[in-house]
Amino acid sequence: MDSTIDTLELARTGATVSGEFAVARLQRLATLLAAPEGMARWTLRAWRVKRAQGSADDFMMLTVDAQVRLACVRCLEPVAAALAVERAYRLVADEAQAERLDLDDAQYDVLVGGRRFDLAGLVEDELIMALPATPHHERCELPAGAAGGAGGSDRAAGEEAGAPDDGAGRPHPFAALRRLRGGNDEAGS
């Protein structure tokens, strides 16, 4: 499907359109992912509301769903994340009107519509804003090389100090802090 739409015609006819974009095609989004795989499925509904004085306002509702793979902030391995967006927009004719109305309208985001509106860009923007700030697995390990680095010396120090372990033979992650604090309380373990 073409990535541009005519928002004026969609609103005039009250149409609903849907489709999908390959995540790899959304280049700005793809650079933020561990793997640019999958599809972004979208539905766009537009409508026009006539005013009493004869003019009209155009609106759109966009819903987007995508499954993406991000780098886990703990282990750096790919982790799946489901993204779901639903956003309503008020369409205006130019940037000056958009800036003026955007401050006044809490219900709708204000966008400049037109005959060649970049739908792929809008879908991509919404998915980028929906990305989780700290993607992570429910349970994961540090990367293999990290265990022998600075973490290894903390482990040895923790074992020497008799620090409690986490049940897997590793010292409690805050054992070094507990030693620095001078306490040996077991409340945090």
Backbone as CSV, one residue per row, in Angstrom:
resi,resn,N_x,N_y,N_z,CA_x,CA_y,CA_z,C_x,C_y,C_z
1,MET,0.837,-1.186,0.000,0.000,0.000,0.000,0.880,1.248,0.000
2,ASP,0.406,2.278,-0.669,1.104,3.557,-0.691,1.115,4.129,0.718
3,SER,2.159,4.850,1.056,2.264,5.384,2.408,1.643,6.766,2.558
4,THR,1.083,7.323,1.487,0.421,8.622,1.594,-1.080,8.441,1.406
5,ILE,-1.832,9.297,2.081,-3.290,9.268,1.986,-3.812,10.678,1.786
6,ASP,-5.042,10.784,1.345,-5.736,12.056,1.189,-6.678,12.204,2.379
7,THR,-6.243,12.944,3.387,-7.051,13.079,4.602,-8.338,13.852,4.342
8,LEU,-8.320,14.770,3.371,-9.526,15.542,3.057,-10.617,14.630,2.516
9,GLU,-10.248,13.746,1.605,-11.219,12.817,1.021,-11.690,11.794,2.049
10,LEU,-10.772,11.286,2.851,-11.154,10.321,3.884,-12.169,10.925,4.851
11,ALA,-11.911,12.146,5.300,-12.831,12.794,6.241,-14.168,13.104,5.572
12,ARG,-14.119,13.567,4.330,-15.358,13.903,3.612,-16.264,12.682,3.472
13,THR,-15.668,11.525,3.179,-16.464,10.310,2.977,-16.682,9.519,4.262
14,GLY,-16.002,9.873,5.332,-16.126,9.132,6.587,-15.561,7.725,6.471
15,ALA,-14.484,7.581,5.731,-13.930,6.267,5.417,-13.061,5.707,6.538
16,THR,-12.949,4.380,6.523,-12.018,3.658,7.382,-11.121,2.838,6.450
17,VAL,-9.817,2.961,6.631,-8.856,2.192,5.840,-7.927,1.473,6.799
18,SER,-7.357,0.369,6.325,-6.421,-0.361,7.167,-5.358,-1.000,6.292
19,GLY,-4.293,-1.424,6.931,-3.204,-2.058,6.205,-2.077,-2.380,7.161
20,GLU,-0.907,-2.599,6.602,0.257,-2.893,7.421,1.510,-2.397,6.714
21,PHE,2.502,-2.081,7.521,3.820,-1.685,7.034,4.830,-2.646,7.638
22,ALA,5.792,-3.069,6.844,6.895,-3.869,7.377,7.698,-2.985,8.315
23,VAL,8.039,-3.498,9.480,8.814,-2.719,10.453,10.141,-2.282,9.842
24,ALA,10.755,-3.119,9.024,12.031,-2.768,8.382,11.890,-1.545,7.482
25,ARG,10.688,-1.307,6.956,10.445,-0.148,6.087,10.407,1.162,6.890
26,LEU,10.091,1.071,8.159,10.025,2.250,9.035,11.432,2.475,9.592
27,GLN,12.266,3.157,8.826,13.710,3.204,9.086,14.096,3.801,10.431
28,ARG,13.439,4.869,10.854,13.790,5.460,12.155,13.481,4.490,13.283
29,LEU,12.337,3.817,13.210,11.967,2.812,14.204,12.936,1.638,14.146
30,ALA,13.255,1.168,12.949,14.114,-0.009,12.782,15.481,0.189,13.432
31,THR,16.001,1.416,13.423,17.318,1.652,14.032,17.287,1.539,15.555
32,LEU,16.108,1.586,16.161,15.973,1.498,17.614,15.739,0.065,18.099
33,LEU,15.625,-0.870,17.175,15.263,-2.241,17.510,16.463,-3.178,17.464
34,ALA,16.352,-4.292,18.161,17.385,-5.328,18.109,17.341,-6.029,16.765
35,ALA,16.156,-6.170,16.207,15.969,-6.797,14.898,14.753,-6.142,14.233
36,PRO,14.923,-5.586,13.030,13.800,-4.916,12.360,12.880,-5.921,11.669
37,GLU,12.185,-6.720,12.471,11.308,-7.766,11.949,9.862,-7.430,12.266
38,GLY,8.955,-8.096,11.555,7.537,-8.003,11.875,6.801,-6.960,11.070
39,MET,5.530,-6.831,11.415,4.626,-5.933,10.714,3.939,-4.998,11.709
40,ALA,3.686,-3.785,11.256,2.891,-2.820,12.026,1.515,-2.767,11.357
41,ARG,0.492,-3.248,12.043,-0.864,-3.259,11.500,-1.610,-2.024,11.990
42,TRP,-2.251,-1.329,11.069,-2.908,-0.077,11.419,-4.319,-0.012,10.842
43,THR,-5.144,0.784,11.511,-6.484,1.121,11.026,-6.663,2.617,11.244
44,LEU,-7.172,3.284,10.230,-7.384,4.728,10.298,-8.831,5.020,9.922
45,ARG,-9.523,5.703,10.829,-10.914,6.108,10.590,-10.941,7.625,10.572
46,ALA,-11.598,8.198,9.571,-11.689,9.660,9.457,-13.154,10.078,9.411
47,TRP,-13.430,11.281,9.870,-14.791,11.805,9.833,-14.757,13.330,9.822
48,ARG,-15.877,13.899,9.427,-16.025,15.354,9.350,-17.216,15.767,10.205
49,VAL,-17.034,16.840,10.982,-18.105,17.391,11.819,-18.417,18.789,11.308
50,LYS,-19.658,18.976,10.869,-20.069,20.282,10.333,-20.376,21.242,11.479
51,ARG,-19.983,22.474,11.268,-20.289,23.536,12.238,-21.590,24.231,11.850
52,ALA,-22.159,24.962,12.791,-23.420,25.672,12.546,-23.281,26.718,11.442
53,GLN,-22.108,27.370,11.344,-21.940,28.432,10.347,-21.576,27.897,8.962
54,GLY,-21.561,26.562,8.783,-21.353,26.002,7.450,-20.000,25.376,7.212
55,SER,-18.979,25.754,7.970,-17.664,25.137,7.790,-17.652,23.779,8.496
56,ALA,-16.517,23.089,8.450,-16.441,21.768,9.065,-15.050,21.538,9.632
57,ASP,-14.963,20.602,10.572,-13.685,20.162,11.144,-13.491,18.698,10.791
58,ASP,-12.252,18.349,10.444,-11.912,16.972,10.096,-11.149,16.320,11.237
59,PHE,-11.428,15.017,11.438,-10.810,14.258,12.518,-10.373,12.890,12.005
60,MET,-9.411,12.284,12.693,-8.963,10.921,12.403,-8.709,10.192,13.713
61,MET,-8.896,8.871,13.679,-8.547,7.995,14.805,-7.635,6.913,14.237
62,LEU,-6.436,6.795,14.805,-5.459,5.812,14.350,-5.252,4.765,15.433
63,THR,-5.307,3.501,15.056,-4.907,2.426,15.959,-3.794,1.651,15.252
64,VAL,-2.771,1.301,16.016,-1.622,0.573,15.486,-1.239,-0.512,16.484
65,ASP,-0.942,-1.700,15.973,-0.435,-2.801,16.783,0.804,-3.349,16.093
66,ALA,1.824,-3.619,16.880,3.048,-4.196,16.335,3.740,-5.011,17.419
67,GLN,4.426,-6.032,16.995,5.275,-6.825,17.885,6.701,-6.558,17.420
68,VAL,7.535,-6.010,18.301,8.917,-5.671,17.932,9.891,-6.352,18.880
69,ARG,11.152,-6.363,18.476,12.203,-6.956,19.302,13.212,-5.863,19.635
70,LEU,13.340,-5.597,20.936,14.258,-4.586,21.449,15.398,-5.268,22.191
71,ALA,16.464,-4.534,22.459,17.562,-5.067,23.261,17.206,-4.922,24.738
72,CYS,17.291,-6.023,25.472,17.030,-6.013,26.907,18.078,-5.124,27.587
73,VAL,17.652,-4.263,28.505,18.595,-3.371,29.188,19.454,-4.114,30.197
74,ARG,19.078,-5.329,30.556,19.862,-6.111,31.516,20.900,-6.986,30.825
75,CYS,20.440,-7.813,29.868,21.343,-8.807,29.259,21.717,-8.482,27.818
76,LEU,21.102,-7.472,27.229,21.346,-7.018,25.859,20.853,-7.990,24.787
77,GLU,20.199,-9.075,25.179,19.620,-10.011,24.219,18.257,-9.471,23.769
78,PRO,17.781,-9.896,22.588,16.469,-9.419,22.126,15.335,-9.839,23.061
79,VAL,14.404,-8.943,23.243,13.199,-9.203,24.036,12.008,-8.685,23.234
80,ALA,10.943,-9.471,23.197,9.751,-9.085,22.450,8.955,-8.043,23.231
81,ALA,8.407,-7.084,22.505,7.550,-6.060,23.114,6.344,-5.840,22.209
82,ALA,5.166,-5.889,22.792,3.930,-5.615,22.056,3.633,-4.120,22.177
83,LEU,3.448,-3.474,21.048,3.128,-2.048,21.035,1.687,-1.878,20.566
84,ALA,0.936,-1.059,21.269,-0.451,-0.777,20.903,-0.691,0.712,21.072
85,VAL,-1.199,1.338,20.022,-1.426,2.783,20.012,-2.862,3.041,19.583
86,GLU,-3.497,3.980,20.242,-4.782,4.491,19.772,-4.757,5.998,20.018
87,ARG,-4.862,6.767,18.954,-4.725,8.216,19.086,-5.722,8.912,18.160
88,ALA,-6.306,9.996,18.651,-7.257,10.795,17.879,-6.595,12.114,17.485
89,TYR,-6.909,12.578,16.274,-6.304,13.796,15.731,-7.377,14.721,15.180
90,ARG,-7.115,15.990,15.331,-7.901,17.012,14.648,-7.026,17.501,13.506
91,LEU,-7.569,17.559,12.309,-6.809,17.955,11.128,-7.058,19.419,10.800
92,VAL,-5.979,20.124,10.490,-6.075,21.538,10.133,-5.339,21.783,8.818
93,ALA,-5.467,23.000,8.289,-4.946,23.312,6.962,-3.463,23.671,6.932
94,ASP,-2.915,24.248,8.028,-1.508,24.676,7.968,-0.858,24.633,9.353
95,GLU,0.466,24.775,9.352,1.257,24.697,10.593,0.877,25.783,11.598
96,ALA,0.617,27.003,11.134,0.272,28.095,12.051,-1.010,27.762,12.820
97,GLN,-1.991,27.236,12.115,-3.250,26.854,12.769,-3.014,25.675,13.713
98,ALA,-2.167,24.744,13.321,-1.863,23.589,14.172,-1.225,24.033,15.478
99,GLU,-0.265,24.938,15.402,0.406,25.425,16.611,-0.569,26.154,17.525
100,ARG,-1.438,26.952,16.943,-2.404,27.718,17.730,-3.419,26.789,18.414
101,LEU,-3.948,25.822,17.682,-4.989,24.952,18.223,-4.449,23.857,19.127
102,ASP,-3.200,23.450,18.917,-2.637,22.352,19.703,-2.627,22.686,21.190
103,LEU,-2.424,23.936,21.517,-2.402,24.348,22.921,-3.792,24.334,23.544
104,ASP,-4.819,24.514,22.707,-6.189,24.608,23.200,-6.911,23.268,23.261
105,ASP,-6.435,22.271,22.542,-7.189,21.025,22.385,-6.549,19.891,23.172
106,ALA,-7.147,19.530,24.303,-6.613,18.446,25.129,-7.125,17.087,24.673
107,GLN,-8.224,17.059,23.925,-8.831,15.797,23.505,-8.149,15.209,22.264
108,TYR,-7.673,16.057,21.372,-7.091,15.608,20.104,-5.690,16.181,19.924
109,ASP,-4.813,15.385,19.303,-3.559,15.936,18.811,-3.901,16.652,17.511
110,VAL,-3.235,17.756,17.245,-3.545,18.538,16.050,-2.475,18.288,14.995
111,LEU,-2.921,17.919,13.796,-2.024,17.642,12.672,-2.449,18.435,11.447
112,VAL,-1.489,18.724,10.592,-1.792,19.342,9.308,-2.165,18.219,8.347
113,GLY,-3.398,18.236,7.864,-3.859,17.240,6.901,-3.574,17.695,5.489
114,GLY,-4.000,16.900,4.525,-3.809,17.291,3.134,-4.007,16.138,2.180
115,ARG,-3.819,16.446,0.906,-4.033,15.450,-0.151,-2.915,14.412,-0.210
116,ARG,-1.724,14.725,0.309,-0.602,13.775,0.312,-0.022,13.680,1.720
117,PHE,-0.836,13.181,2.638,-0.454,13.051,4.044,0.395,11.790,4.221
118,ASP,1.511,11.901,4.948,2.443,10.792,5.149,1.958,9.879,6.272
119,LEU,1.176,8.867,5.920,0.640,7.937,6.900,1.735,7.075,7.516
120,ALA,2.677,6.611,6.712,3.774,5.781,7.238,4.566,6.559,8.284
121,GLY,4.806,7.837,8.044,5.520,8.672,9.014,4.752,8.809,10.315
122,LEU,3.428,8.946,10.233,2.601,9.053,11.437,2.621,7.740,12.216
123,VAL,2.452,6.612,11.520,2.495,5.309,12.182,3.844,5.118,12.862
124,GLU,4.920,5.461,12.155,6.268,5.315,12.723,6.456,6.197,13.951
125,ASP,6.028,7.448,13.884,6.142,8.356,15.036,5.423,7.786,16.258
126,GLU,4.212,7.290,16.048,3.431,6.757,17.169,4.084,5.510,17.766
127,LEU,4.635,4.640,16.929,5.303,3.447,17.444,6.576,3.806,18.212
128,ILE,7.323,4.780,17.729,8.531,5.217,18.445,8.153,5.741,19.824
129,MET,7.088,6.545,19.890,6.664,7.077,21.190,6.121,5.985,22.108
130,ALA,5.673,4.867,21.544,5.116,3.776,22.355,6.180,2.796,22.841
131,LEU,7.430,2.926,22.393,8.478,2.003,22.818,8.684,2.101,24.327
132,PRO,8.849,0.960,25.002,9.105,1.016,26.443,10.472,1.634,26.722
133,ALA,10.570,2.387,27.796,11.825,3.067,28.142,12.911,2.089,28.554
134,THR,12.548,1.019,29.250,13.530,0.038,29.732,13.050,-1.375,29.430
135,PRO,13.174,-1.806,28.177,12.717,-3.159,27.851,13.587,-4.203,28.537
136,HIS,12.946,-5.231,29.104,13.723,-6.278,29.775,12.925,-7.570,29.864
137,HIS,13.657,-8.677,29.976,13.042,-9.984,30.197,12.571,-10.052,31.655
138,GLU,11.647,-10.930,31.933,11.232,-11.147,33.321,12.410,-11.664,34.138
139,ARG,13.167,-12.610,33.556,14.362,-13.133,34.204,15.436,-13.250,33.131
140,CYS,16.598,-12.731,33.405,17.695,-12.870,32.456,19.021,-12.772,33.196
141,GLU,20.058,-13.203,32.542,21.406,-13.207,33.105,22.208,-12.080,32.475
142,LEU,23.271,-11.680,33.142,24.201,-10.731,32.548,24.873,-11.391,31.363
143,PRO,25.355,-10.612,30.379,26.083,-11.206,29.263,27.265,-12.022,29.774
144,ALA,27.646,-13.070,29.051,28.691,-14.003,29.490,29.993,-13.294,29.851
145,GLY,30.413,-12.306,29.095,31.664,-11.593,29.373,31.603,-10.740,30.624
146,ALA,30.430,-10.354,31.060,30.306,-9.465,32.215,30.616,-10.186,33.522
147,ALA,30.421,-11.497,33.576,30.642,-12.230,34.829,32.109,-12.238,35.218
148,GLY,33.007,-12.233,34.242,34.433,-12.264,34.557,35.030,-10.890,34.767
149,GLY,34.252,-9.822,34.535,34.774,-8.455,34.656,34.711,-7.975,36.081
150,ALA,34.275,-6.748,36.254,34.206,-6.133,37.577,33.278,-6.910,38.490
151,GLY,32.235,-7.534,37.912,31.294,-8.300,38.725,31.980,-9.467,39.401
152,GLY,33.001,-10.060,38.750,33.707,-11.185,39.343,34.419,-10.795,40.614
153,SER,35.042,-9.617,40.668,35.743,-9.203,41.881,34.750,-8.909,42.999
154,ASP,33.556,-8.369,42.654,32.536,-8.147,43.667,32.053,-9.467,44.232
155,ARG,31.973,-10.478,43.379,31.516,-11.784,43.850,32.504,-12.349,44.861
156,ALA,33.779,-12.281,44.508,34.791,-12.803,45.428,34.746,-12.039,46.745
157,ALA,34.622,-10.721,46.656,34.581,-9.913,47.878,33.335,-10.251,48.685
158,GLY,32.221,-10.479,47.985,30.988,-10.805,48.681,31.080,-12.160,49.360
159,GLU,31.712,-13.128,48.696,31.853,-14.447,49.299,32.751,-14.387,50.518
160,GLU,33.833,-13.581,50.417,34.745,-13.458,51.550,34.047,-12.826,52.732
161,ALA,33.157,-11.889,52.474,32.488,-11.189,53.565,31.308,-11.987,54.102
162,GLY,31.057,-13.170,53.509,29.947,-13.981,53.985,28.598,-13.406,53.584
163,ALA,28.570,-12.688,52.455,27.322,-12.085,52.006,26.348,-13.168,51.576
164,PRO,25.066,-12.985,51.861,24.076,-13.978,51.448,24.008,-14.043,49.932
165,ASP,23.699,-15.246,49.396,23.598,-15.343,47.950,22.141,-15.238,47.524
166,ASP,21.933,-15.213,46.208,20.589,-15.037,45.662,19.889,-16.354,45.387
167,GLY,20.402,-17.432,45.909,19.794,-18.734,45.690,20.404,-19.480,44.517
168,ALA,21.187,-18.807,43.696,21.821,-19.453,42.549,23.333,-19.472,42.736
169,GLY,23.806,-19.289,43.949,25.235,-19.324,44.226,25.934,-17.992,44.025
170,ARG,25.195,-16.970,43.653,25.781,-15.639,43.456,25.504,-14.792,44.686
171,PRO,26.400,-13.848,45.026,26.117,-12.978,46.166,24.934,-12.065,45.856
172,HIS,24.286,-11.641,46.899,23.173,-10.699,46.746,23.699,-9.465,46.015
173,PRO,22.930,-8.891,45.069,23.440,-7.780,44.269,23.839,-6.545,45.072
174,PHE,23.311,-6.374,46.273,23.637,-5.192,47.057,24.572,-5.511,48.230
175,ALA,25.238,-6.672,48.172,26.133,-7.066,49.256,27.275,-6.070,49.422
176,ALA,27.832,-5.586,48.308,28.943,-4.633,48.399,28.485,-3.331,49.052
177,LEU,27.286,-2.892,48.732,26.765,-1.674,49.359,26.550,-1.877,50.854
178,ARG,26.067,-3.047,51.222,25.835,-3.351,52.626,27.160,-3.285,53.393
179,ARG,28.237,-3.833,52.765,29.553,-3.790,53.416,30.024,-2.349,53.579
180,LEU,29.834,-1.538,52.544,30.264,-0.140,52.618,29.503,0.621,53.694
181,ARG,28.229,0.284,53.828,27.398,0.928,54.828,27.774,0.483,56.232
182,GLY,28.482,-0.627,56.295,28.921,-1.109,57.593,27.920,-1.985,58.291
183,GLY,26.818,-2.270,57.627,25.777,-3.095,58.239,25.822,-4.507,57.684
184,ASN,25.215,-5.400,58.388,25.120,-6.771,57.925,23.685,-7.241,58.121
185,ASP,22.721,-6.286,57.905,21.337,-6.656,58.119,20.860,-7.580,57.007
186,GLU,19.993,-8.475,57.336,19.490,-9.446,56.388,18.136,-9.018,55.812
187,ALA,17.657,-7.840,56.180,16.318,-7.407,55.770,16.214,-7.273,54.265
188,GLY,17.273,-6.858,53.579,17.182,-6.641,52.139,17.457,-7.874,51.327
189,SER,17.796,-9.016,51.953,18.140,-10.168,51.150,17.018,-11.118,50.934
